[in-house]
Amino acid sequence: MGTVPVASIERVFYRGPMSTTVLTRPVSAQPRSRPQSAATQQPTLWGHQPLRVNQVEVAWDALDATSSILHQPHWLTGADGAFHEVLDATDWRSIRRPMYDRVVDVPRLIATERRGAVNAETALGTIVSGVEELLGVTADHIGLNLYRSGADSVTWHRDRIGRQRDWSVIALVSLGGPRTLSVRPWSGSGHRAKTRHMHLASGDLVVMAGACQRDWEHAVLKTATAAPRISIALRSRQFPQGPLFQHVGVPPLTD
Ligand SMILES: O=C(O)CCC(=O)C(=O)O
């Protein structure tokens, strides 16, 4: 990935509409310090080729009897160009959330896209339709996260769409700098022993399926230094019947 112009990172901080459902602010009102690593993106090997979706060649990894996860490195060729395009094309928002007796910054920028508004000719359109084809669903929800530096993170959580369900499917596509996705059981003992750490690079695909959002939680924790990273999260309530669910080791899905 080539150098990320600092101006383009700063520009996304200063864009974005006010939201009525969350406490949202234009970042210009209370500027954060510039990400320490914004100008130090390292190119990945095939990152600047034209964007292309590759085959999934890995098998599902069973977390337990009802939850499975899949991590396909290099699912995208051309992910570094896609990083820059999505960074620039997205209306990033900085939000604040009540927590106990305070209101705190959510430590990353976020955006959501309506499926119908995604242009098929863009990098986001290529990624969304590639994931949909693999899963055999249409995305109900497309969320984007921008981690500006190692200080940005998402804490341990379960995605709302699957908390009450025996199955759900969520795909995460990584663009930009590497980060670690950690996964651990939501409750019970032995958290530490069962925690998994997946090292995600630009272009990687992760899919969580089965009861992953009911019984497991995941996080991208803070780290000392990190280049900016975007994750694109696709969630669907439809029952997945795409090629990814015909693999050996498919999670035990029941409708
Ligand atoms: O950045 C990631 O890969 C994880 C994002 C995530 O956990 C979420 O959007 O709920």
The ligand as a Gaussian input file, in Angstrom:
#p B3LYP/6-31G(d) Opt

LIG

0 1
 O      -12.894000      -4.383000      12.493000
 C      -13.296000      -5.524000      12.518000
 O      -12.845000      -6.397000      11.771000
 C      -14.385000      -5.897000      13.498000
 C      -15.558000      -4.982000      13.393000
 C      -16.659000      -5.372000      14.331000
 O      -16.482000      -6.113000      15.253000
 C      -17.985000      -4.825000      14.123000
 O      -18.187000      -3.990000      13.218000
 O      -18.914000      -5.231000      14.862000

